[in-house]
Amino acid sequence: MRRFRDEGPWGRSIRFEPQRYFDVDEDRVLVFVRARATGLGSGAATESRIAHELTFRDGLIVRIKVYLDRAEALAASGLPAEGD
């Protein structure tokens, strides 16, 4: 995660703010995240509302899957759509 943050076009300006957590099963958690960043070259600010699916093994994160669409993340995780 640090390498992803540090080597992207946003440098260390990227911030991930967890907004909501969902238990998927014994090994996985889905997290709705607000990602904010500022482009290094342009200085343009951006914000995205995405989802991270975290898989744990022996108390450690072993996989992170990023969804750009939260509804898709819920469906892929087998969770009901929001509002259902």
N, C-alpha and C positions, 0 to 999 in steps of 0.2 A: 504494500500500500504506500509506503514512503517513496519507493522508486516511482510508482505511478504518479504520485503527487509532485515529486521534485523534477521529473523529466518531461512533463507535459508542457504545452504552450502557455500555461498559466503559472508555472513555477510554484512557489510556496503560497500563492494567494488563494488556492482552492481550499474550501471549507465544506465539510460534510456535517449537516445538522440532522440527527435522527429526530423524526417526528412521531412515528408510531411503530409499535412492534407487534408481530403476529407469530405465535407458535405454530410452526408447520407440522413438525413431528418431533421425535426424540432428539434428532440430530440437526434439525434446520430451524432457522428463524428468518422471517422476512421483515425487513425494516424499510419503512417509507423514509426517504431522505431528501432534504433540500440541499442541493449542491450549488455553491456560489463561488465565482472565480472572476479574476480580472486578467485580461490578456496582457502578456508581458510587452508585446510590441505595440498593440493598439491602445491599451489602457481601457478597453471596453469592458464593462461589467456584464456578467451573465448569471442567470439563475435557472436551474432545472429542478423539477420535482420528479425524482426517480425512485427506484427500489433496489435494495441490495438483499440477496439471499445468501445467508451465511450458513455454512455447514461446519459443524464442530465434531471433533474426535478427540477423546481423552482431554477435554477442556481447552483444546486449541482450535483456532480457525484453520481449516484445511482447504476451504474453497470459498470463493466469493463470486457470485454471479450477479451482474448488473443488468437491470431492466430499465430501459428508457421510458417504458409505459407501465404505470402502476397497475392498470387493469389487466394487462398481459401477465404481470408478475403474480397477481392473485390467482388468475386462471391456471397458470403453469404450476403453481404450488398447490392447487386443488382447494383453494379457499374461496368462499363466496364473494361475489362482487360487492363492493361497498353499497350500502343502501338496501341490500337483500336481507 
